[in-house]
Amino acid sequence: MKRNAIIWGLTMGLMPGLAALAGEANSSASASSNRWGPGTAAATAGYEGNGIGFAQTNTRSGSTNFAQGLSLGFDEEGLSLSTSYAVAPQFGAAAAGTLNMAIGLDGSVATSVGRTVADGDANRSVDAGGSARPGSLGRTPVAVATTGGATGPRGTVVSQTQSNTRPGVLRAPIVLASAPRTVVSPVPAPRARESVVKRVVRHGVRRAIVVR
């Protein structure tokens, strides 16, 4: 079975006096398989915001179950991207992953990635998803990633997520005066923050979530 969906959204302008909302891109994908019949595959993707957005999903099931979601958007706050995939063949390990990125107009960047693998049992299922929202004009960008999976009693699920946030570089103007001369140095940007979460579980579902 194959399904393809393409969604286009376009907003031409904003009404005067109304505050603009930052756009958010999101996606998710899941797949499952066993050795006795076809499995399942599902995906979602969407963009919400006052700008130009694109979203697409693709799924197929059978001997290899595959799902993918992709969304991209750009508005007055910046760029947002979210993509997720999941694959579960009839034999071997099932895997899923996600990448989410937000870039503000002030140079701020937030990224979040995740990956999960389910192996060791005939029944395997995996899922991954996330979202991203830019944060220009002094707002902190946000990127979220989630991963999970499940297997039978002989299997193992390994999930890992990682996120990173880099604030924008705010440059103060250089002011010149006849006497005395005054120079205002640029404000240094804070150090980027990074975090990693890793989980290993047997015979069950385990999710790792990182929000920045």
C-alpha positions in Angstrom: 0.0 0.0 0.0 1.3 3.4 -0.9 0.0 6.8 0.3 1.3 10.2 -0.6 -0.1 13.5 0.7 1.2 17.0 -0.1 -0.1 20.0 1.7 0.7 23.5 0.7 -0.2 26.6 2.8 0.4 30.2 1.9 -0.5 33.4 3.8 -0.2 36.6 1.7 -0.1 39.1 4.6 -1.1 40.0 8.1 -3.8 42.4 9.2 -2.3 45.7 10.6 -2.0 45.8 14.4 -2.0 42.0 14.9 1.1 40.3 16.4 2.6 37.7 14.2 2.9 34.1 15.4 6.1 32.1 15.0 5.6 29.2 12.6 6.1 25.6 13.8 7.0 22.6 11.7 6.3 19.1 13.0 6.5 15.5 11.8 6.3 11.9 13.1 6.7 8.4 11.7 6.1 4.9 13.0 6.6 1.3 11.6 6.2 -2.2 12.9 6.9 -5.7 11.5 6.8 -9.4 12.3 7.9 -12.5 10.5 4.4 -13.9 9.7 2.7 -11.1 7.8 2.6 -7.5 6.7 3.3 -4.8 9.3 2.2 -1.2 9.6 3.5 2.2 8.7 2.2 5.7 9.5 3.4 9.3 9.2 2.3 12.8 9.9 3.6 16.2 8.9 2.4 19.8 9.3 3.3 23.4 9.4 1.4 26.1 11.3 2.3 29.8 11.0 2.0 33.1 9.2 4.2 32.3 6.2 4.9 29.8 3.5 4.7 26.2 4.5 5.2 22.8 2.9 4.4 19.3 4.3 4.6 15.8 2.8 4.1 12.2 4.0 5.0 8.9 2.4 4.1 5.4 3.7 4.2 1.9 2.4 3.7 -1.5 4.0 4.6 -5.1 3.0 7.9 -7.0 3.2 9.5 -3.6 4.2 7.4 -1.1 6.1 8.4 2.5 5.6 7.1 5.8 6.8 8.4 9.4 6.3 7.1 12.8 7.3 8.6 16.2 6.2 7.6 19.8 6.9 9.2 23.1 6.2 8.2 26.6 6.8 9.4 30.2 6.6 7.9 33.4 8.0 8.9 36.7 9.7 10.3 34.8 12.6 12.7 32.5 10.7 13.0 29.0 9.2 11.6 25.8 10.8 12.2 22.2 9.6 11.1 18.8 10.8 11.6 15.4 9.2 11.1 11.9 10.6 11.3 8.4 9.3 10.7 4.8 10.4 11.5 1.5 8.7 10.7 -2.0 9.8 11.7 -4.9 7.5 10.3 -8.4 7.9 13.7 -9.6 9.1 16.4 -7.6 10.9 16.3 -4.5 13.0 13.7 -1.8 12.9 14.9 1.8 13.1 13.4 5.3 13.3 14.9 8.8 13.5 14.0 12.5 13.5 15.7 15.8 12.8 14.2 19.1 13.9 15.8 22.6 13.3 14.8 26.1 13.9 16.8 29.2 12.7 15.8 32.7 13.8 16.4 35.8 11.8 18.8 37.0 14.6 21.1 33.9 14.0 19.7 31.8 16.9 19.6 28.1 16.1 18.0 25.1 17.9 18.4 21.5 16.7 17.1 18.2 18.1 17.8 14.8 16.7 16.7 11.3 17.8 17.2 7.7 16.8 15.8 4.4 18.0 16.5 0.7 17.1 14.5 -2.4 18.0 16.0 -5.8 17.4 16.3 -9.3 18.7 12.7 -10.4 18.4 10.2 -11.3 15.6 7.9 -8.4 16.8 9.4 -5.0 16.4 8.0 -1.5 16.4 9.6 1.9 16.3 8.5 5.5 16.2 10.1 9.0 16.1 8.9 12.6 15.9 9.4 16.2 16.8 8.8 19.8 16.1 10.7 23.1 15.7 9.9 26.8 16.1 12.3 29.7 15.4 12.9 32.4 18.0 14.1 35.6 16.5 13.8 39.1 18.0 15.0 37.9 21.4 13.0 34.8 21.7 14.7 31.4 22.2 14.2 28.9 19.4 12.7 25.5 20.4 13.4 22.1 18.9 11.8 18.9 20.4 12.6 15.2 19.5 10.9 12.1 20.8 11.8 8.4 20.1 10.4 5.1 21.2 10.0 1.4 20.4 8.8 -2.0 21.5 9.8 -5.6 21.0 8.9 -9.1 22.2 10.5 -10.8 25.2 13.8 -11.5 23.4 14.3 -8.1 21.9 16.0 -4.9 22.9 15.1 -1.2 22.2 17.9 1.4 22.2 16.8 5.1 22.0 18.9 8.2 22.0 18.1 11.9 21.6 20.4 15.0 21.4 19.6 18.7 21.4 21.6 21.9 21.0 20.7 25.5 21.3 22.8 28.5 20.1 21.5 32.0 20.9 21.7 34.7 18.3 24.6 37.1 18.3 23.4 40.6 19.2 25.7 43.3 18.0 25.7 46.7 19.8 26.3 49.7 17.5 29.6 51.6 17.5 29.1 55.2 18.7 31.5 57.9 17.6 31.7 61.3 19.3 34.0 64.3 18.6 35.4 64.4 22.2 35.8 62.0 23.8 35.5 59.0 21.5 33.2 56.3 22.7 33.2 52.7 21.5 30.6 50.2 22.6 31.8 46.6 22.2 29.6 43.9 20.9 27.8 41.8 23.5 29.3 38.3 23.6 26.8 35.5 23.0 26.2 32.9 25.7 27.7 29.5 25.2 25.6 26.9 23.4 23.9 24.3 25.4 23.9 20.6 24.5 22.3 17.6 26.1 22.2 13.9 25.3 19.8 11.3 26.5 20.3 7.5 25.9 18.1 4.7 27.2 18.3 0.9 26.7 15.3 -1.2 27.6 14.2 -4.8 27.1 10.7 -6.0 26.2 8.8 -2.8 26.5 8.4 0.8 25.4 10.9 3.5 26.4 10.7 7.1 25.2 13.3 9.8 25.5 12.2 13.5 25.2 14.4 16.6 25.1 12.9 20.1 25.0 15.0 23.2 24.4 
